[in-house]
Amino acid sequence: MYQIITGPILWLTFAIFFIGCIIRIIFYIKGLDWQADRVAYTAHMGYGLKGAAKSILVWLFPFGTRSWRVKPIFTTIFFLFHICLIFTPVFLLAHNMILKQRLGFSLPTLPDSFADVMTVIVIISVILMIVRRIALSEVRILTTFYDYLLLLITVAPFVTGFLAFHLAPDYKFWVIAHILSGEIMLICIPFTKLSHIVMFFMSRAQLGMDYGIKRGGMKGKSFAW
């Protein structure tokens, strides 16, 4: 079982993840109309790229925008969650051991104790996000079972991985559950709201180009529309 889920199923998972994300990006770009969406991708590329880069960067840093500063507690939880969500699996020692076995190279690794702390941060953050969705009426009204399910899919690899590392007698069961839940999450990304891990950059770039061209460096100049 272990050989199968870390072999052909893992490769299939990566293929679905990467190809699916690329297709989402292609369809997003093809779905834009330079006149309807008011984004001159080719006519004013220099101004557009400058605006896109600025838009992405200010949203990538905590409190870089007014939206982040309005709710500092949620912003802190949000950023801690996403930082730990990305860096923990990428730089985890056990994951890089598999990477070394399968592909012949590995990345720098985190100390196990540090990875444990980051895993706990992810788990606590998801719990707080669920509480927030239940407690705040303005968020609760927009929340469906689908949103809770995505949060559970996201946190499942961290819960099972933490249990696999700390519950030695049941290690085999939990490590298989960890791998399968991780593969399920990766497969879900291109087809669900989890695709925002790539679509965030596309939407921010589009808005940044719009502002960079029309309301930034090109302001006051003539346009083709």
Secondary structure, DSSP 8 states (H G I E B T S, - for coil): -HHHHTTHHHHHHHHHHHHHHHHHHHHHHHT--TTTS---TTTTHHHHHHHHHHHHHHHHSTTSSHHHHHSHHHHHHHHHHHHHHHHHHHH-HHHHHHHHHHHS-------HHHHHHHHHHHHHHHHHHHHHHHH-HHHHTT--HHHHHHHHHHHHHHHHHHHHHH-GGGHHHHHHHHHHHHHHHHHHGGGSGGGHHHHHHHHHHHHHHHHHHHTTTTTTS----
